[in-house]
Amino acid sequence: MAIAVTVPSSSSFLLLLNNNLFNFPSCSTSSSSSSSSRGRWRGRRGRGRISALFWGSKNNDMREEEEQEQFSLSSTVFADLADKELSKRVINVSAVSSISDIPSAEWDACAVDASGGHQKYNPFISHSFLSTLEHSGSAVKETGWTPHHLLATMDSTIVAVVPLYLKTHSYGEFVFDHSWANAYYSYGSPYYPKFQSCVPFTPVTGPRILLRNSPFKDQVFHFLLSALKHLTAHSHLSSLHVTFPSQDDFHQFTQQGFLPRIGIQYHWKNRNYKNFDDFLMDMKQSKRKSIRQERKKISAQNLTMKRLRGYEIKAKHWDSFYSFYRNTTDNKWGTPYLTRDFFHEMGSKMGDQVLLVVAEEGGELVAGALNLIGGDTLFGRLWGCQPQTYYPSLHFEACYYQAIEAAIELNLETVEAGAQGEHKIQRGYLPVTTYSCHYLVDEEFRKAIQDFLIRESSQVKLVMKLLNDSGPFKEGVI
């Protein structure tokens, strides 16, 4: 069976249809040929069966999001309690269009319990952080992130919340599904809008179903998981994606039909170090020498490093950092989702949870790195510097070495340095596994993507092994 199809992309798209592998190249055809191709493809779509999916292009088929109907579900759940009158409860699940519709104290109570207590608290799932994304115009409908958060109540008390967004693109997620969107497009089906449960623009692992501790905790979790799947189908969406969930959430989602996916990040671990030199003594001699040479370059360039927290961070610092951030997005990412107001409001709301590393030259701010502190972890997030400037090794100093020094000083266990970057390994950051879960309504696409993810997973595990085998630490340290 031969199928002609035009895929408007910058790379080829591969699809295995009815056990035949097709390669759809990036070259465009004439308008008449293109029209004919689309007609033949759509005429056959009822008989086509997708069998496998491979990486493809990065262009997206997008359609305007539809207004979502009011959503609510309820169910009676039971717990094994001595008092039979108390063992029965009704759970109600509904959706809200803004996190501001949920009291901050109740949202944060769910987030703290879901994190395992204040000592493990994840600042990115706090009401302060997520509401700042909305209030500042960063994660809103106009940027393709329409809030659609779920809340579960029992006896009028909020017992769980889920950060959820209706998305019209795949940017700002750090788990890449552009080729899946292209597959839907080529098949004549829309991929967007889709649901995404995550922290926007933030590749940080944490719980996604935020539950209060109660005898009904397990029942609420599974009912909310079912509600998410029901809402996706009820809204006629292609899919629901849960990115960077905790490992516990990951296992529970995948047990309920979500497709598992793994990735790699690089984290630093504090082995009860007294200071930075103590950490260096665990490194191989060549790595230790390289790091010391990099750090010497900072003073040689007359740069001064400072770590600022809470009230020490003034409006001028945020204005400068915003310009650094815009320089980074203009040169690298292209889309500055975070607004100037986001940084000012976040700093005001989150206080000492914010650590801003700055570099000064002659009293002038020239670069900065934004970090958040939560529980036992320092989370590195954003970096930027003045336009048209380059300071050798400053990026490594501001983002990695200052973070390590801060973690040792504050007695924190971990530094999470964000997404990507094998260059972090030789600086003491080792690979760790990250997770995501994917629910696709169409069964044939689900099977094709499942096959792809199985192959991808085996490659990720192989890379993890190779990276760990060539680590920067002395033998016996890890």
N, C-alpha and C positions, 0 to 999 in steps of 0.2 A: 504494500500500500504506500503510495507516494503522497506527501502532503506539502504543499507550498505555503509558506508563511513568511511575513516580514516582521522582524523584531527590531524596533528602533532603539539600538543600543550601541555601546562602544566596544562590546566584546561579544563573543559567541555565546549562544544559549543551547544547552544540551538537554534533550528530553528523550526518554525511552518510552515509545508508544507501541502498545501491543507487541512487546518483545523486539522492537526494532529501534536502534539508536539513531536519533536524528540530530544533526548539528546545524543550528540555524545561525548563519554568519551575520556579522555586523553590517555588511554592505547593504545599502538601500537599493530597492528596485524602482522602476518607473511607477508613476501614479496609477496607471491602468493595471500594471502587473500587481502592484500592492493591493489595489482594490479587489482584484480577482482572487488573490491569495487569501485575503481575509474572508472573502465570501465562501471559498471552499473549506477553509478551516472551521468556520462557524457552522457550516452546513453539516459537518461530520462530527461535531462535538458530542452528540448523543451517543455515538458508537465508539469514540476514542476511550482508551483506558490508560491512565498514567501508571507506569511501573517503576520508574526510578527518576531521581532528580539530582542534578549536579550544579556546581557553582556556575553562575552566569553573570549577566551585566548588572549595572548599578542604577539604571534608570527605572523609574517607578510608574506604574499605572495608578492614577489617583482619581477619586471621584469625590464630589462634595459630600460631607458627612450629613446624615439625616438626623433630624431631631429625635431624641430617644423618648419613648413613652415613659410614663411613670411606672416604676418597677417596684413590686413588693412580693414577697413570699413569706409564708408562715408554716411552721411545723411544730408538732408536739414531740418533745424529746423526754427521755427517761434516764435517771441515774440511779445507781444502786445505793440508796440511802435507807437508814433505819426508819426514818419517818416517811411513810409512804405518801403522806400529803405533800411533802416537800420534794419528792422524787420525780414529779411530773411538772414540766414547764413548757410554755409556748414561746418559740423563737420567732421573731419577726425580722425580716431582712428587707431593707429599702436602700435606695440610692439617693445621693445628694450631689448637687452641681457645684458645690464649693466646700472646701474644708472648713470655712468659716461657719457653716451650718452645724458643725459639731463642736461642742464646748472643748476648749483646749485641755482642761483638766481631765476630761473623760477620755479624749483621744490619747493623751500622754499616759494615763493610767493603763490603757491597753498596751501601749508601746513598751512601757517599762516591764510589765509582766511578760510580754512576748519576748523581750530581750533577755530575760532571766534575772531581772533585778537591776538596780542602779549601777552595780559594779560592772555590768556588761552592756549598759545602755548605748544604743546606737543613735547618735544625734540626728541622723538624716531622716529617720522616721518620726521625728518629733513634730508636733503641731507647729512649732516656731519655724522650723526649716521649710516644711511643705507649704505653710500658709504664706511665707515670704515669696516662694516661687509664684504663687497665684497673685498676691497683692501687687507684686512688682511687674506683672505682665510678662513673666518669663514662661511659665507653664500654664497657658490659657488656650482657649479655642483659636485665637488669632495666630498662635504659633504652632498649631496642630496638636495641642495637648489639652483636650477638653476634660476637666475633672469630672469623674463619675464614681466617686467613692461610695463604698458600701458600708453600712452599719447594721449590726445585729443587736436587737434589744430583747430583754426578758423583764417582764413586769416594769416596763418603762425605763429600765436601766440599760445603758449601753454596755454590752459584754464583749464586743469585738468590732473592729473596723478594718477596712481593706483599702489601701491607696490604689486607685484605679483611674485610668485615663483612656478616653476614646481618641485614637490617633489616626491622622491622615497621611502619615509618612513613617519612615523607620529611622529617623535621625535622632541623635541624643540618647541612644539606648546601649551602645557598646556590645550588643549581641546582634550579629548581622544577618538579616533575612531578606536582603534586597533580591537575591536570586529566587526566593520563594514567590515574592511579589511578581517577578517577571514571568514565572511559570504560570501563575494565575492569569496574568495579562494575556499570555500567548494562547491560553486555553479558552479565552473569552470570558473569564470570570474576574470580578473585582476582588482585590486583596484588602484594599482600604475602603472604609475605616476598619480598624481592628482595636481590640482591647489590650491594654498593657498595664500590668501591675508591677510597679517599680518605683524608684525614686528618680524623677527626671534628671537627665544629664549627669547621673551619679552611679558609677560602676562599683558600688559598695554592697557587700553581702549583708543581709539582715532578714528578719522575718517579714513576711508579706501579708499573712493573716494575723492581725494583731489582737491577741486574745487576753481577756482578764482571767486570772486564776479562779476557777470555780469547779464544783463537782461535775458541771456540764461542759467542761472545756473541750473534751474530745468530740462530743456531739455537736457543739457549736461549730468547731472547725470543719467537720465533714459536711454539715449542712451548708455552710458558707461556700465550701468548695463546689458542692452541687449547684448552689445558686449562681456561682460564677459561670459554670458551664451552661446553665439554663438561660442566663441573661445573654450570653453570647449567641446562642441559637435563636432566642426570642427576638433579638435585635437584628437578625439576619446578617451577622458579621461573619467574616471568613475564619476568624481565629482569636484566641486569647493567649497572651504570652506573659509569663511570670519570670522576670529576669533578676538574677542575683539573689535568689531566696536563700535562707539558711539551709544547711544540709538536712535538718529534720523536715522542714517544709518540702524540700526537694523530693525526699523519699515518699512523703505522703501524697504529693501531687502525682508523682509518676505511678504510684499504686492505683490511682484513680483514672488512668487513661491518658495522662499528659505525657508527651514525648520528652525524654530526658536529653539534655545537651550539656556538655562540659566545656570549659575554657581554662585559660591560664592567667594568673596575675602573679605579682612578685611582692612578697612581704618580708620585712625584717623582724627578727625575734630577739628579744632581750634575754640574755642568759645571765641575768644578775650582774651585769657589767657595772663597774664603779664609775667609769668615764669612757670617753671615746678611745683613748689609747688602750684601755683594757679590752675593748671590742676588737681593735686592730690586731691584738696579739693572738686572736683566734683565726686570723686570716693567713693564707699562704704568703710566704715572703714576698713574692712578686706582686701580689694584689695589695699587700700592705704598703709596699714602696710606691706603687702607682697612686693610691689614695692620698698618701702624704704629699706627693708631688702636685697632685691636683689642688689640694687645699692651700699649698704654699702660693699658688698663682693668685689667690684672692688678695692677700696682703700686698703682693708684688704689683697689683694693679690699683693700689690705694683704695680698695673697697673695704667698707665696714659692714659687717653683718649684725643685724639686730632681730631679736624675737620679741614680738609684741603681743599682748593678750588683753582682752577686755577693754577697760577704760584707757589703756595705753594707745589704743588704735583710734586715731582722730579722723574727722571727715576728710582731711587732706590726704591721709593714707588711702582711704577708699577711693577717692577721686583718682589718685595716681594709679592705684592697682587696677581700676577699671580701664584706664588707658593702656596698661600693660596687657590686660586680658584682651582688649580689642586688637592690639597689635598681634597677639597670638592667633586669634580667630581669623583676622584678615590675611595672615600669612599662611595659615595651616588649615583651619576647619572651614572657614567661609561664612558660617552662620553664628553670629553672637546672640545666642538665646538669652543669656543673662543680662539684665539691664543694669544701669548704674544704680537705680533705686534698690535692686536686689542686695547689693553689697552693703549699702548703708543700713537697710532694714535688718538684714541678717546680723550684722555687727551689733546693732542696738538690742535685738531680741536675745541673742545667744551668748553675749558677754564673754566670760572666761572659757567657754567652749571653743572660741575662735583663737587660733594662733596664726598670726601673720608674720612670716619671715620677710624682712626687707634688706635690700642692699643699698648702701649709700656711697656716693662718690663726692667728696667735698661738701657734705651736708645735703646733697640732692638725692632724692630717691631715684634709682635707676632700674630696679627690678624687685620682684616679690613673688612669694609662694604662699598660697592659702592652704591652711590645714584646719581641721576640726578635731576636737578631743572628745571622746565618749567612752565611759567605762575604763577599760584597760588598754585602749587603742588610740593611736594618733593616725588620722586619715589625711593623707596628702591629696589635694584636689586640683588646684589650678596654679599655673605659673605664667609669668609674662615679664617682659622687659621693655625699656624704651625703644621706640622705632629707630631704625638706622644705627643700632649699636650692637656690638658683640664683645662679650667678655669671656675669654676662654675659661672653661670649667665652672662658671658661675651657676649654670643650671644644675650641675651635680651638687654644688655646695648648698644652694638654697633649697632644693627639693629633697635631697637624700641625706647629706651629712648633718645639716642643721636639724632635720627631723629626728635622726638617730640621737643626736645630743639632747634634744628636748625630751625624747622618750626616756633616756637614761636619767635625766634630771628629774623628771616627773614620775619615775618608777612605773612606766607603762610597759606592757608586755609585747606590744606589736606596733609596727608602722606599716600601714597599707599605702602603697605608693601609687595606686590607681591602675589604669588599664595599660596593657602592652609594655614593651620595652625590655628586650633581653639584655640590654646594656646595664640594667640594674643588678644583674647577677654578680658581676665582678665587684660590685660595691656593697655586697652583703645581703642583698634581697633575693630570696630563693623562691622558686616557682611553687605555687599552690593551686589547687583546683577550685574553679568557680562553677556555678550551676545556673541553669535556666530550664524552664518547663514550658511546653507548647501544646496547646489544645487546638486542633484544626477540625472544623465541623465536617468538611468533605472527606469521606473515608478513603477515596482513592488518592487524594493529595496527601492525606495523613500517612498512608502506607508508603508512598514515594519518598516523603521527607523522612520517615522513620528509617528507611533503608539508607538514605544519605547520612543520617546522624550516627548510625551504627558504624559506618566507615570512617566518618569524621572522628568519632570518639576513639577509635583504635589509633588513629594518627596522633591525636592530642596526647594520649597516654604514652606513646612511643617518644614523642618530643619531651614530655615531662621526665621520662627516665633518662634520656640523653642529657638533658640540662642538669638534672640532679647528680649524674655521674661525673660531670665536669665542674662541680661547684668550686667556690673560692676559698672554702674553709680547710683548715688542716684536717688530716685524717683523725677521726675519733671525736671531733667537735660536735657533729650533727648526730 
